[in-house]
Amino acid sequence: MRGATPATPAAPAAAAAPAALAFTGRTLDGTQFDAATLAGKPAILWFWAPWCATCASEAMSIADIHDEYGDRLNIVGIAGMGGNKEMHEFVSDLEVGAVPHLDDQPGAIWKKFGVTEQSTYVILDRSGRVVVTSYLDDLQLTTRVKALVA
C-alpha cells in the first residue's frame, strides 16, 4: 500500500502546470494565451516596455536566443507600461515577432512575478521553478540559457 500512495498524487501533479505557469493573458493581437502551454520546457519571461531603451537593446539577443534554442526553450515577451499600438511598433521595429508577446497593460502578470521595473527576466527551469528574477546582460542571459537547455 505504501508504494501505491506516492504514485497516485504524482500522476495529477505531472499533468498540471506548475504554479508559476498558472496565468493567462492576451497576445498583442488579442489572442488568448495560457501559460500552462509552456510546461515541460525551460522558459524565459521577458518583461519589457515599448519606450525602454534597455529593452530595445535586448531585442536582438531575444531574437537570437529564440532562433538558436527555440525548439528547447519557451520565450514570451510580457509588455507593460505602454499602449498596444506602441507595443506592436516595438515588436515590428526590433524584429522580435517570432516570439509571442503579451499585452499586460494592467500589470497582472508583472505583479504575479513581483516585477517592478523593465527590463526584467524571469527564468523558469523545465519543472516550472523560478530560477532567476533579474535584469541580465547579454552574456549573463546566454550563460543561463545554455545551462537550462544542456
C-alpha positions in Angstrom: 0.0 0.0 0.0 2.9 2.3 0.7 4.2 2.1 -2.9 0.8 3.0 -4.3 0.3 6.1 -2.3 3.1 8.3 -3.8 2.2 7.2 -7.3 -1.4 8.4 -7.0 -0.6 12.1 -6.2 2.3 12.1 -8.7 0.1 11.5 -11.7 -2.1 14.5 -11.4 0.9 16.7 -10.5 2.7 15.7 -13.7 -0.4 16.6 -15.7 -1.0 20.0 -14.1 1.1 23.1 -14.9 3.4 24.4 -12.2 2.1 27.3 -10.1 4.4 29.7 -11.8 2.7 29.0 -15.1 -0.8 29.4 -13.7 -1.6 32.6 -15.6 -3.3 33.7 -18.8 -3.2 36.8 -20.9 -3.8 38.2 -24.3 -1.2 38.5 -27.1 -0.7 41.9 -28.7 -3.2 40.8 -31.3 -5.8 39.9 -28.7 -5.5 36.1 -28.9 -6.0 34.3 -25.6 -2.7 32.8 -24.1 -2.5 30.2 -21.4 1.0 29.9 -19.8 0.2 26.3 -19.0 1.2 25.5 -22.6 4.8 26.4 -21.6 5.0 23.5 -19.1 7.8 20.9 -19.7 10.4 23.2 -21.2 12.5 25.9 -19.6 11.0 29.4 -20.1 12.2 33.0 -20.3 9.6 35.6 -19.5 10.9 38.9 -20.8 9.2 41.9 -19.1 9.6 45.0 -21.3 8.1 48.4 -22.0 7.8 49.8 -25.5 9.7 53.1 -24.6 12.5 51.3 -22.8 15.9 51.8 -24.5 17.4 48.9 -22.5 14.6 46.6 -23.6 15.2 47.7 -27.2 18.9 46.8 -26.9 17.9 43.3 -25.6 15.6 42.6 -28.6 18.5 41.2 -30.8 19.6 38.8 -28.0 16.0 37.6 -27.5 15.6 37.0 -31.3 19.0 35.2 -31.5 18.2 33.0 -28.5 14.8 32.2 -30.0 16.4 31.3 -33.3 19.1 29.1 -31.7 17.2 27.5 -28.8 13.5 27.9 -29.6 13.0 24.2 -30.0 14.2 23.6 -26.4 13.1 26.8 -24.7 10.0 28.9 -24.4 10.3 32.6 -24.7 7.4 35.0 -24.0 7.6 38.8 -24.0 5.4 40.5 -21.5 4.8 44.1 -22.4 3.6 46.7 -20.0 3.8 50.4 -19.2 2.6 51.4 -22.7 -0.2 51.2 -25.2 -0.9 48.4 -27.6 0.0 50.4 -30.7 3.4 51.2 -29.2 3.9 47.6 -28.2 3.2 46.5 -31.8 5.7 49.1 -33.1 8.4 47.9 -30.7 8.0 44.2 -31.8 7.9 45.2 -35.5 10.7 47.7 -35.4 13.0 45.4 -33.4 12.1 42.3 -35.3 11.1 40.1 -32.4 7.8 39.0 -33.8 8.8 35.3 -33.8 8.4 35.4 -30.0 4.9 35.7 -28.6 4.3 38.9 -26.7 1.5 39.5 -24.2 -0.1 42.9 -23.7 -0.1 43.3 -19.9 -1.1 46.9 -19.6 -3.0 46.2 -16.3 0.2 44.7 -14.9 -1.4 41.5 -13.6 1.5 39.2 -14.8 4.1 41.7 -13.7 2.5 41.7 -10.2 2.3 37.8 -10.2 6.1 37.7 -10.6 6.9 40.7 -8.4 8.4 42.6 -11.4 8.5 46.3 -10.6 10.7 47.6 -13.5 11.6 46.8 -17.0 13.7 45.1 -18.2 13.5 42.1 -16.1 13.8 38.4 -17.0 12.0 35.7 -15.1 13.6 32.4 -16.0 11.9 29.1 -15.1 13.6 25.7 -15.3 11.8 22.8 -17.0 10.0 21.9 -13.8 8.5 25.4 -13.7 10.6 26.6 -10.8 11.6 30.3 -11.0 15.4 30.3 -11.0 16.1 34.0 -11.9 14.1 37.2 -11.5 16.5 40.0 -12.5 18.0 42.2 -15.1 20.6 40.2 -17.1 23.1 41.5 -19.6 23.5 39.5 -22.9 26.4 37.4 -21.6 24.5 36.5 -18.4 21.4 35.7 -20.3 23.2 33.5 -22.8 25.0 31.7 -20.0 21.8 31.0 -18.2 20.1 29.7 -21.4 22.9 27.4 -22.2 22.7 25.9 -18.7 18.9 25.5 -18.9 19.0 23.6 -22.3 22.0 21.5 -21.5 
